[in-house]
Every structure is written in C-alpha cells, then in structure tokens.
Amino acid sequence: MLPMNDKKMECKQIVKVMVMAIITLVTIGTIGFIAEVEASENIRVYVDGRHVNFLDQQPVIIDGRVLVPLRGVFEEIGFTTYWYSGPREVRLRSASRGINVLLRINYARFGVGGYPEPGANWHIMDVLPQIINGRTMVPLRSVVESVGYTAIWDAPSHTAHIITNRTITAPIANDSPTAAEVPTTTEPPAAPPTVPDTVSSIGDIEQRIFELINIERTSRGMQALVRDSNLANASSTHAHDMAANNFMSHIGSDGSRIADRAQRYDAVGSRFAETLFHISGAPTWTPELIVESWMNSPEHRAIILSVHYRLVGIGFADFGRIATAAAKFSNGE
C-alpha cells in the first residue's frame, strides 16, 4: 500500500500523461486537417470553359471528394441559392429549368425536383455537406450530376469541369480523356414571375411584407409586430411546401397544423394564427399585392389587425410558375 504522498504523486503523473496524450491527439488532428487543405488550394473549377473565382473559401478535397462553395458554383450555372439558418437547410432553384433542390448540413440524403416530400427524387452524397469558414461546401459531382449536368475531374491538373445542357466540350488536359459533347435542349424555359426591380431577394420580399403588415397596424393606431426568426422558419417551410406541391392550406402536406409547425421550430407562444398566399401561372405579383389580398379577406384581415398577437414570421417561396407566402403570428406568451 502506497503512502499518501506517493499516491498524490502517482495521480499527478497519471493526469499529466493524460493531458499530454490529449494535446498530442489534438495536434495530430490539426496537422492532418491543415495538410489536406493545403493540398487542395490549387483546385480550379470551370463552368462551360469559364473559370469560377472564389473570393474566400477555396474548394477542398475531403475523403477523396472535391467539395466546392455551393453559392459560388451554383449561381454560376443559373441557380438561385437560399439559406435557412433554423433548419440549416439550403434550397437551390432554377426557374428556367423548373428544378428545385433541398439539402441539409450534415445530411447525406437530398431531394431534387421540389420540396422533399414523397415523390421527390432522392440522392445520396458520399461526403456530407458541411460549413467551412462560414461557407456551405458540397461534393461537386453528387449535386451537379443530380440536376442533369456533367462533372469531370482532371486529377493531373487538379481541375473540375462542369458542362451544362448545351453543346460544349470541356477544355481537358491533353493526357486526360476527352469529354463527350452534351446535346442541346429545345425545351422552352418556364417564365418566372415578374418581380419589381426594387425587390432583389427572398429576404427583401419577406422584409417588405413584414413592413406592409405593420403599416396596416400602425396606421390604425395599433402596436407594430416584432419579427421572430423561429416563426419565420416555420412560415418559410410551409410556403415552400405549398409551392412545391401546388396547394394552399393551413394543413401541410405532412399533416402538420399551424401550432405543429410553430412548435417544431421552437416558436414561443400559446396562441398562433397564419395567413397564406398562393398564385400560379407565371403571374405578376408584388409584396403589396400579397398584403392587399390578405386585407381584402375578412379572416386574414382579422388576424393581421388582432390585438392578441405580438410576434410575426414571414416566409416566401418562388418556384418559377408558382409563388407562395405565409405569415405566422404568435401572442409570444
């Protein structure tokens, strides 16, 4: 049996060894990550022969797969990107091709063709989408090929080529296989809704709807509502559900009701209400038209002008020939 002082000395030595082991593991892990990023710094990406410039985060190779900044690449090939911080989702939309993609950070499965309800085309990534230095990074080939384009990786030159659906041959290095030409398409693009020049993004549209709702309230001497991000996430999810599945109802395609969706996103409140908007057929619309339609409906008007609500969250979805909006209200108690 060891004396008390010896026991203390032994415990200190054990703790010291454990701390050193942890430091060693952390150091090894850090060195390994830095080496991988350094090896990936020279990756170049081309879309139909045009070089894509990445301002900050560069493409990287993880587990043998090239991951690229999603916005930089997909806006170059004609997609609009939307980021939803609550569910950590990214939605991609090509109005001209009628293609919608939804993926989630750290989820392998992603949906193509609309909001991921039954009937969407499901795909699996072999490397998870992730956030690096504040940028959403996705495996290039998995997502690009899921929307019908071609991705070619030229290992000797560390170059990735994306070929869209028009006749073009990627400029591949001489020692690489020649890319096959992709036939042109004669299908006319779907006409997107007409949006005022002053409204440039989904966020701008949602902000303007919020402002117009408060104008209706304050012009009548009522208290302005406070914008709530959790209610906004619930509203956005429902707006996208309605647009993707072409319906308008307070019951979602998954059977969820108003309170269900609010609670799903941790919205605060014991009383909730919802106003909805749906228009289709490549229409002309404005945020003013959306709020006007609500004010012309006795039920929706009563919700907007109710003294019971303090918080509101706005969601908007534009799927080319269908535009939808949802405003979710809460008493905040």
Secondary structure, DSSP 4 states (H G I P E B T S, - for coil): ---HHHHHHHHHHHHHHHHHHHHHHHHHHHHHHHHHHHHTTT-EEEETTEEPPPSSSPPEEETTEEEEEHHHHHTTTT-EEEEETTTTEEEEEETTTTEEEEEETT-SEEEESSSSSTTSEEEE-SS--EEETTEEEEEHHHHHHHTT-EEEEETTTTEEEEE-SSS------TTSPPPPPPPP--PPPPPPPB--TT--SHHHHHHHHHHHHHHHHHTTTPPPPEE-HHHHHHHHHHHHHHHHHT---SS-TTS--HHHHHHHTT---S-EEEEEEEEESS-B--HHHHHHHHHTSHHHHHHHT-TT--EEEEEEEE-SSEEEEEEEEE---
